[in-house]
Amino acid sequence: MLNNVPAAWDIETDVVAIGSGIGGLSAAITAHEHGASAVVLERSDQVGGVTALSMGEVWVAGNHHAEAIGVEDSVDSGFRYLKRLSMDYGEDGAILNKVVHARQALAWFEDRIGLRMEVIRNCPDYYYKATNDAVPEGRMLECVPFPGATLGEWQARTRLSPQMPYGLTHHDMFTAGGTANMMKWDFAKMGERLQNDERCLGPGLAAYFVKGALDRGIPLMTGTEAVELIADGSRVVGVRARQDGKDLFVRADKGVVIAVSSYEQNQELNRTLSRTLEQGSMLFSGINGAHFRLAGPLGARIASVPDITSLGMLVPGEEDEEGKPLWRSALPVIGQPHTIVVNRAGKRFGNEAFYRSFYYTIDQIDGGNQTHPNFPCWVVIDSQVLEKYPFASLTPGQDWPEGFGARADTLGELAWMIGVDAAGLEATVARFNEGAAKGVDPDFGRGSHPWSTWMCGDPFHKPNPNLGALEKAPFYAVELHRMGGTGIPSTGLMIDYQARVVDWNGAAIPGLYASGNSTARMETGAVMQSGISNARGMTYGWLAARHACGDPSDALLAEARRMGI
């Protein structure tokens, strides 16, 4: 342990939360509700963290909202779902811990801070139909639109998203035909919500927790970067932060909670921890692995689970809030009709409509010649896409931007322009079109997952919402790049069932906790399911502060005994 206690403290409190996303805010709020004081340290000038950049989904098995609409679900089923799909890269205790406590934390925050959640109707688990413990709807929740004006002076300082259509709920979008049918969305409703600053999706979810902290007078210290943890030789007792170029020593009598998300803006950590080369990101620059730097000197253990590469594209001229190129996710556009993704051989290499299987193929290495056979890769579309569907930030009928990929009147010419084997591309499109006419994909089963239909299919397109022939010239191609953007890493800090960071001997480091995407995904292992990350932040922040304040949960032990785990 360290022994670096300063001569004097600038601030004294009970719990220090590092990071102002759902993980840090949930910890600070929980500490306050247990009679303790808390502060939140945030490196940037805005609060809300990566939570505000997300789709705002929260995945909670056996929750009371699902029960209210008649969905049969349980802790047991949720546990079996994650355990089956984790492929034993997870840990049974961690899986059960998340499932047991997520629904308790959800109900607690709804009761204490006025969080309002509802079921995303008709949204299935990723693996619905593939496993008996998946459900057709009920586990995926979203917030009721949040009135931004109630944030007062923090309204402009609470983060929004440049990528997410946060003026609409999932219900609004998908009852109108989903992401493929953007032009059928109710833009009058969206405009009214944006004008009134009624926030949906991730910006709304983050705002509920920001408001919960503000209502309790919890200091949200923006522009304050945590530089070093302070320990007295046996216990973490505070944080050395930097504010306005000066050191600020913050004492934490009960505990420090690290909740700074992941590391995807740090290319060295992407390469060495996630084995991902030159990764772009939708996230702001502060997401750079500070949790490892902070906890490492204390001997904190880290762990990795299987990772997947996401794909994205850059539209010329678009920039984010920091003036950097604005990344657009390739999901869901690559799963829409009249769209395929090919490699240098001009061949498809996976089910583009189901990213959980498709993205694993990107970083595949051919050991025979030491190459990535499927990277680089290109999304190829025909003119029907630009007539009917959104593509990146383009809407139907919008002109193709100068410098955005390639455009050609024939597939052969297109292949030459992007450096792809022309005969391979022509043969691939011919085979794909033959199957699309029948509504099947004999090579990769595209369109067979109910979640794919919901997320990126066109429900009005027959016979298969995810399949449509590429046959109308001109044709277009855009190179896809590796992209993070979700803050969901393969590697994180190991925690125990009370969210205490543990060392390499498995012992809890006194006074140190972690939450959300700063932690190793031992409750998911090889699987990812939308909504789990936000649920992890909410749940582990809640557990961490409860333990720090002398009220540890014993629900896990009771459930483990009942289930014989």
C-alpha positions in Angstrom: 0.0 0.0 0.0 1.0 3.6 -0.4 1.8 6.0 2.4 1.4 9.4 0.9 -1.0 11.3 3.2 -0.6 15.1 2.8 0.1 17.5 5.6 -3.3 19.0 5.2 -6.6 18.3 3.4 -8.4 20.9 1.3 -11.8 19.0 1.4 -13.1 16.3 3.8 -16.0 14.1 3.0 -17.1 10.5 3.5 -17.3 9.2 -0.1 -15.5 10.5 -3.2 -16.8 9.4 -6.5 -14.4 9.8 -9.5 -16.5 10.2 -12.6 -20.0 11.7 -13.2 -21.6 9.0 -15.2 -24.2 6.6 -13.7 -21.6 4.7 -11.8 -20.2 7.7 -9.9 -23.5 9.5 -9.4 -25.2 6.4 -8.1 -22.5 5.9 -5.5 -22.7 9.6 -4.4 -26.5 9.5 -4.1 -26.5 6.2 -2.2 -23.9 7.5 0.3 -26.0 10.6 0.9 -29.1 8.5 1.4 -27.2 6.6 4.1 -26.4 9.7 6.0 -22.9 10.2 4.6 -21.4 13.2 2.7 -20.1 12.8 -0.8 -18.5 14.7 -3.7 -18.1 13.9 -7.3 -14.9 14.6 -9.2 -15.3 15.1 -12.9 -12.3 15.8 -15.3 -14.4 17.5 -18.0 -16.5 20.6 -17.8 -19.8 18.6 -18.2 -21.4 15.9 -16.1 -23.2 12.8 -17.2 -20.2 10.9 -18.5 -20.4 8.1 -21.1 -23.9 7.3 -19.8 -25.1 10.4 -21.7 -23.6 9.2 -24.9 -25.4 5.8 -24.8 -28.8 4.7 -26.0 -29.8 4.8 -22.4 -30.9 1.2 -22.1 -30.8 -0.6 -18.8 -31.0 -4.5 -18.8 -32.6 -5.9 -15.7 -33.8 -9.5 -15.5 -36.9 -10.1 -13.4 -37.7 -6.4 -12.9 -41.1 -5.1 -11.7 -42.0 -3.3 -14.9 -41.8 -6.5 -16.9 -44.0 -8.2 -14.3 -46.5 -5.4 -14.6 -47.0 -6.1 -18.4 -47.3 -9.9 -17.8 -43.7 -11.0 -18.8 -42.7 -14.1 -17.0 -39.1 -13.7 -15.8 -36.9 -14.3 -12.8 -33.5 -14.0 -11.2 -32.9 -17.7 -12.0 -33.7 -17.2 -15.7 -31.6 -14.1 -15.9 -28.7 -15.9 -14.3 -29.0 -18.9 -16.7 -29.1 -16.5 -19.7 -25.9 -14.8 -18.8 -24.1 -17.9 -17.6 -24.9 -19.8 -20.8 -23.7 -17.0 -23.0 -20.7 -16.1 -21.0 -19.0 -19.3 -22.2 -17.4 -19.7 -18.8 -15.3 -16.6 -19.3 -17.4 -15.0 -16.5 -17.8 -16.0 -12.9 -20.9 -17.5 -11.4 -20.9 -15.3 -8.3 -20.4 -12.1 -10.3 -23.2 -13.1 -12.7 -25.6 -13.8 -9.9 -24.5 -10.6 -8.0 -25.4 -8.5 -11.0 -28.8 -10.1 -11.6 -29.8 -10.2 -8.0 -28.9 -6.6 -7.2 -29.7 -4.8 -10.5 -33.5 -5.1 -9.9 -33.1 -4.0 -6.3 -31.0 -1.0 -7.2 -33.5 -0.1 -10.0 -36.4 -0.1 -7.5 -34.3 1.8 -5.0 -33.4 4.7 -7.3 -36.9 4.9 -8.7 -38.1 5.3 -5.1 -35.4 7.7 -3.9 -34.6 10.0 -6.8 -37.8 9.9 -8.9 -36.1 7.8 -11.7 -38.8 6.9 -14.1 -38.3 3.8 -16.3 -40.5 1.7 -18.6 -40.2 -1.4 -20.7 -39.0 -1.0 -24.3 -41.8 -2.8 -25.9 -41.1 -5.6 -28.4 -37.4 -5.4 -27.8 -36.1 -8.9 -27.4 -32.9 -10.2 -25.7 -30.1 -10.5 -28.2 -30.3 -14.3 -28.1 -34.1 -14.7 -28.0 -35.0 -17.9 -29.9 -31.4 -19.1 -29.4 -31.8 -19.9 -25.7 -34.8 -20.8 -23.6 -33.9 -18.2 -21.0 -34.1 -15.2 -23.3 -37.3 -13.2 -23.3 -39.2 -11.4 -26.2 -39.4 -8.2 -24.2 -39.3 -6.9 -20.6 -35.6 -6.8 -19.6 -34.7 -3.8 -21.7 -35.8 -0.6 -20.0 -35.5 3.1 -20.9 -36.3 6.3 -19.1 -39.4 8.4 -19.5 -38.3 11.7 -21.1 -36.5 14.0 -18.6 -37.3 17.7 -18.3 -33.9 19.3 -18.8 -35.1 22.7 -17.4 -35.3 21.2 -13.9 -31.5 21.0 -13.9 -31.3 24.7 -13.4 -27.9 26.2 -13.9 -26.6 22.7 -14.7 -28.8 22.3 -17.7 -26.1 23.4 -20.1 -23.5 21.5 -18.1 -25.1 18.1 -18.3 -23.9 16.2 -21.3 -25.9 15.6 -24.5 -25.0 13.2 -27.4 -24.0 14.3 -30.9 -24.9 10.9 -32.2 -28.1 9.8 -30.5 -31.6 11.1 -31.5 -32.3 12.0 -27.9 -35.6 13.8 -28.7 -37.3 10.4 -29.2 -37.7 7.2 -27.1 -37.1 3.7 -28.4 -40.9 3.3 -28.4 -41.2 6.4 -30.6 -38.6 5.2 -33.1 -39.5 1.5 -33.4 -43.2 1.8 -33.5 -42.6 4.0 -36.6 -40.5 1.3 -38.3 -37.2 1.5 -36.5 -33.8 2.9 -37.5 -34.3 1.9 -41.2 -37.4 4.0 -41.4 -36.1 7.3 -40.0 -38.2 9.3 -42.4 -41.4 7.9 -40.9 -40.4 9.1 -37.4 -42.5 11.8 -35.7 -40.2 14.8 -36.2 -42.8 17.2 -34.9 -42.6 15.4 -31.6 -38.8 15.3 -31.8 -38.7 19.0 -32.5 -41.1 19.8 -29.6 -39.0 17.7 -27.2 -35.8 19.3 -28.3 -37.3 22.8 -28.0 -38.5 22.0 -24.5 -35.3 20.1 -23.7 -37.1 16.8 -22.8 -34.3 14.3 -22.9 -34.6 10.7 -23.9 -32.1 7.8 -24.3 -28.7 8.2 -22.6 -28.9 12.0 -22.1 -32.2 11.5 -20.2 -30.9 8.6 -18.1 -27.8 10.6 -17.1 -29.9 13.7 -16.3 -32.1 11.7 -13.8 -29.0 10.9 -11.8 -27.5 14.3 -12.1 -30.7 15.8 -10.8 -30.7 13.2 -8.0 -27.2 14.5 -6.9 -28.1 18.2 -7.3 -31.3 17.8 -5.2 -29.1 16.4 -2.4 -26.6 19.2 -2.6 -23.8 16.8 -3.6 -20.9 18.9 -5.0 -20.2 18.1 -8.7 -16.7 19.3 -9.1 -16.1 19.7 -12.8 -12.7 20.5 -14.3 -11.2 18.4 -11.5 -9.0 15.5 -12.5 -8.1 12.7 -10.1 -4.4 12.3 -10.3 -3.5 10.0 -7.5 -5.1 7.9 -4.7 -4.0 8.7 -1.2 -3.4 5.9 1.3 -2.2 5.8 4.9 -0.3 2.5 4.4 -3.3 0.3 5.2 -6.3 2.0 3.6 -7.2 4.4 0.8 -8.2 7.6 2.5 -8.5 10.2 -0.3 -7.6 11.6 -3.7 -5.0 14.0 -5.0 -6.8 15.9 -7.8 -5.8 18.8 -10.1 -8.0 21.8 -10.4 -7.0 25.0 -12.2 -3.4 23.7 -12.4 -3.2 23.3 -8.6 -3.2 20.2 -6.4 -6.4 19.6 -4.4 -6.4 17.0 -1.6 -9.8 15.4 -0.9 -10.1 13.2 2.1 -12.5 10.3 1.9 -13.4 9.0 5.4 -15.4 6.0 4.1 -14.2 5.2 0.6 -13.3 6.2 -2.9 -15.3 4.9 -5.9 -13.6 4.8 -9.3 -16.1 5.2 -12.1 -14.2 6.7 -15.0 -15.5 4.3 -17.7 -12.8 2.7 -19.9 -9.7 3.4 -21.9 -10.6 3.5 -25.6 -9.1 6.9 -26.2 -5.7 5.5 -25.3 -4.4 3.7 -28.4 -1.6 2.0 -26.5 -4.1 0.4 -24.1 -6.4 -0.5 -27.0 -3.5 -2.4 -28.6 -2.2 -4.1 -25.5 -5.4 -4.8 -23.5 -8.0 -5.2 -26.2 -5.7 -6.2 -29.0 -7.3 -3.6 -31.2 -5.2 -1.5 -33.6 -5.8 2.2 -34.4 -9.3 2.4 -32.9 -11.5 5.4 -33.5 -14.0 6.4 -30.8 -17.3 8.2 -30.3 -16.2 9.1 -26.8 -14.6 12.3 -25.4 -10.9 12.4 -24.8 -11.0 11.9 -21.0 -11.8 8.2 -21.5 -8.2 7.1 -21.4 -7.7 4.4 -18.7 -7.4 6.6 -15.6 -8.7 3.7 -13.4 -5.6 1.6 -14.1 -3.3 4.6 -13.4 -5.1 5.3 -10.1 -5.5 1.8 -8.8 -2.3 0.3 -10.1 0.1 1.6 -7.4 -2.2 -0.2 -4.9 -1.7 -3.6 -6.5 -5.2 -3.7 -8.0 -5.8 -6.8 -10.1 -7.1 -6.4 -13.7 -8.9 -9.1 -15.8 -9.9 -9.4 -19.4 -12.8 -11.2 -21.2 -13.2 -11.7 -25.0 -13.6 -8.4 -26.8 -15.3 -7.5 -30.0 -14.3 -4.8 -32.5 -17.0 -2.3 -33.5 -17.0 -0.6 -36.8 -17.6 3.0 -37.8 -17.2 5.6 -40.5 -16.3 9.2 -40.8 -18.5 11.7 -42.8 -16.4 14.5 -44.3 -16.8 17.8 -42.4 -18.4 16.4 -39.3 -16.8 17.2 -36.0 -17.5 16.4 -32.3 -17.5 18.9 -29.4 -13.8 18.8 -29.2 -13.2 19.6 -32.9 -12.2 16.0 -33.8 -13.7 14.0 -36.6 -17.1 12.7 -35.5 -17.4 8.9 -35.6 -20.7 7.3 -36.8 -21.4 3.7 -35.9 -21.8 1.2 -38.7 -24.6 -0.4 -36.7 -27.4 -0.5 -37.6 -26.9 0.6 -41.3 -24.9 -2.5 -42.3 -27.9 -4.7 -41.4 -30.4 -2.9 -43.6 -31.6 -4.2 -47.0 -29.5 -3.6 -50.1 -26.3 -3.5 -48.0 -23.4 -5.9 -47.6 -19.9 -5.7 -46.1 -16.9 -7.2 -48.0 -13.2 -7.7 -47.5 -10.4 -7.3 -50.0 -11.4 -10.5 -51.8 -14.8 -8.9 -52.4 -16.4 -11.5 -50.2 -18.8 -11.3 -47.3 -17.5 -12.8 -44.1 -20.4 -12.7 -41.6 -23.9 -11.8 -40.6 -23.9 -8.0 -40.9 -27.2 -7.7 -39.1 -26.0 -9.3 -35.9 -23.0 -7.5 -34.6 -22.4 -10.0 -31.8 -21.2 -12.6 -34.4 -20.1 -10.2 -37.2 -17.6 -8.1 -35.2 -15.7 -11.1 -33.9 -14.6 -11.8 -37.5 -12.9 -8.4 -37.9 -9.8 -9.1 -35.9 -9.5 -12.7 -37.1 -5.9 -13.5 -38.0 -5.0 -15.9 -40.8 -2.0 -17.7 -39.3 -1.0 -19.0 -42.7 0.1 -15.6 -43.9 -0.1 -13.5 -40.8 -2.8 -11.1 -42.1 -6.2 -9.9 -41.0 -8.2 -11.3 -44.0 -11.3 -9.3 -43.1 -9.7 -6.0 -42.4 -9.8 -3.5 -44.0 -13.4 -3.9 -45.1 -16.0 -1.9 -46.9 -19.8 -1.4 -46.7 -21.3 -1.6 -50.2 -24.8 -0.3 -51.0 -26.9 0.4 -54.0 -29.0 3.5 -54.8 -32.1 2.0 -53.1 -30.4 2.6 -49.7 -30.0 6.3 -50.4 -33.6 6.5 -51.6 -35.1 4.8 -48.6 -32.9 4.5 -45.6 -30.5 6.6 -43.4 -26.8 6.0 -44.0 -24.5 7.3 -41.4 -25.8 10.9 -41.0 -27.3 11.0 -44.5 -31.0 11.0 -44.9 -32.9 9.6 -47.9 -32.6 12.0 -50.9 -29.5 13.8 -49.5 -26.5 14.3 -51.9 -23.5 12.0 -51.4 -20.8 14.1 -49.8 -17.6 14.8 -51.7 -14.8 12.5 -50.4 -17.2 10.1 -48.7 -16.1 6.7 -50.1 -16.6 5.8 -53.8 -19.4 5.9 -56.3 -19.6 3.9 -59.6 -22.1 2.8 -62.2 -21.0 -0.8 -62.1 -19.8 -3.2 -59.3 -16.6 -3.9 -61.3 -15.7 -0.2 -61.5 -16.5 0.3 -57.8 -14.3 -2.6 -56.9 -11.4 -1.1 -58.9 -11.9 2.3 -57.1 -11.6 0.8 -53.6 -9.0 -1.9 -54.3 -11.3 -4.9 -54.0 -11.2 -8.0 -56.2 -13.9 -7.2 -58.9 -14.7 -10.8 -59.8 -15.1 -11.6 -56.1 -17.4 -8.7 -55.5 -19.6 -9.5 -58.5 -19.9 -13.1 -57.5 -20.7 -12.2 -53.9 -23.5 -9.7 -54.9 -25.0 -12.3 -57.3 -25.2 -14.9 -54.6 -26.5 -12.5 -52.0 -29.2 -11.2 -54.4 -30.3 -14.7 -55.2 -30.9 -15.4 -51.5 -32.4 -12.0 -50.7 -35.1 -12.6 -53.3 -36.1 -15.7 -51.3 -35.6 -14.0 -47.9 -32.7 -16.2 -46.9 -29.0 -15.9 -46.4 -27.6 -19.4 -46.8 -24.1 -18.4 -46.0 -24.5 -16.5 -42.6 -28.2 -16.6 -41.6 -28.7 -12.9 -41.8 -32.2 -11.9 -40.7 -32.7 -14.9 -38.5 -32.3 -13.2 -35.1 -35.4 -11.4 -33.9 -33.2 -8.7 -32.3 -31.6 -8.0 -35.7 -35.0 -7.4 -37.2 -35.9 -5.1 -34.4 -32.7 -3.2 -34.4 -31.7 -2.7 -38.0 -34.3 -4.3 -40.2 -37.0 -2.7 -42.2 -40.3 -4.3 -41.0 -42.0 -3.1 -44.2 -39.5 -4.9 -46.5 -40.5 -8.4 -47.6 -39.8 -11.2 -47.5 -36.9 -10.5 -45.0 -36.5 -7.2 -43.1 -32.7 -7.5 -43.2 -32.2 -8.7 -46.8 -32.6 -6.8 -50.1 -30.8 -7.2 -53.4 -28.1 -4.8 -54.6 -29.2 -4.2 -58.1 -29.8 -0.5 -58.8 -26.9 1.7 -60.0 -25.1 3.7 -59.1 -23.3 1.7 -56.3 -21.5 3.1 -53.4 -18.7 1.9 -51.0 -17.3 3.3 -47.8 -14.3 1.9 -45.9 -15.1 0.9 -42.4 -12.8 1.5 -39.5 -12.3 -0.1 -36.1 -14.2 1.9 -33.6 -15.0 1.8 -29.9 -17.5 4.4 -28.9 -19.4 2.5 -26.3 -16.8 2.6 -23.5 -17.4 -1.1 -23.0 -13.9 -2.6 -22.7 -12.5 -6.1 -22.5 -10.3 -5.3 -19.5 -11.1 -3.7 -16.2 -10.5 -3.7 -12.5 -11.5 -6.8 -10.6 -14.0 -6.2 -7.8 -15.7 -8.4 -5.2 -19.4 -8.7 -4.6 -19.5 -5.5 -2.6 -17.8 -3.6 -5.5 -14.5 -3.4 -3.6 -11.4 -3.4 -5.8 -9.3 -6.5 -5.1 -5.5 -7.1 -5.3 -3.7 -10.0 -7.0 -4.2 -12.1 -3.9 -7.9 -11.6 -4.1 -8.1 -9.5 -1.0 -10.2 -6.3 -1.0 -8.2 -3.1 -0.9 -9.6 -1.2 2.1 -11.4 2.0 1.2 -11.3 1.4 -2.6 -14.3 0.6 -4.8 -15.1 0.6 -8.5 -18.2 0.8 -10.6 -19.4 0.5 -14.2 -17.0 0.1 -17.1 -14.0 0.7 -14.9 -14.6 -2.9 -13.7 -13.9 -6.2 -15.4 -16.9 -7.7 -17.1 -17.0 -10.9 -15.0 -20.8 -11.0 -15.0 -20.9 -11.2 -18.8 -17.8 -13.0 -19.9 -17.9 -13.6 -23.6 -21.4 -12.0 -24.1 -22.5 -8.4 -24.5 -26.1 -7.4 -24.2 -27.3 -3.8 -24.7 -28.3 -2.3 -21.4 -26.0 -4.3 -19.2 -23.3 -1.5 -19.0 -25.7 1.1 -17.6 -27.1 -1.5 -15.2 -23.6 -2.3 -14.0 -22.9 1.3 -13.3 -26.1 1.8 -11.4 -25.8 -1.4 -9.4 -22.1 -1.4 -8.5 -22.2 2.3 -7.5 -25.1 1.4 -5.2 -23.4 -1.6 -3.7 -20.1 0.3 -3.2 -21.6 3.2 -1.3 -23.8 0.8 0.8 -20.7 -1.1 1.9 -18.7 2.0 2.5 -21.5 3.4 4.7 -21.7 0.2 6.8 -24.8 -1.3 5.1 -23.5 -4.1 2.9 -26.1 -6.2 1.0 -26.5 -9.8 2.0 -29.0 -10.6 -0.8 -26.4 -12.4 -2.9 -25.6 -15.0 -0.2 -29.3 -15.7 0.3 -29.9 -16.2 -3.4 -26.7 -18.3 -3.8 -27.8 -20.7 -1.0 -31.3 -21.0 -2.5 -29.9 -21.8 -6.0 -27.1 -24.0 -4.6 -24.3 -22.0 -6.1 
